[in-house]
């Protein structure tokens, strides 16, 4: 797998390419092999999320940190 820095912040997430993220997500969701170094950080992020959403792997620290960062954006009542 490529050596990518995990996406942990909303700012990082907003820098990703939507199409590559979606392509990676679908591949991960369907259990495709881990991406190699020829794939982008966007693809890798999508692949990892697809793997988590399909219960093929557990969320890691970066996944949980990004989820928390998005929750922090939500208005509190």
Long-range contacts (C-beta under 8 A, 24 or more apart in sequence): 1-34, 1-35, 1-36, 1-37, 1-44, 2-35, 2-36, 2-37, 2-38, 2-39, 2-41, 2-44, 3-37, 4-41, 4-44, 4-45, 5-41, 6-45, 6-48, 6-60, 6-61, 6-62, 6-63, 7-41, 7-45, 7-62, 7-66, 8-62, 8-65, 8-66, 8-69, 9-65, 9-66, 9-69, 10-66, 10-69, 10-70, 10-73, 12-66, 13-45, 13-66, 16-41, 16-42, 16-45, 16-46, 17-42, 18-42, 20-46, 21-45, 21-46, 22-46, 24-48, 24-49, 24-50, 25-49, 25-50, 25-53, 26-50, 28-53, 28-54, 28-56, 29-53, 29-54, 30-54, 31-56
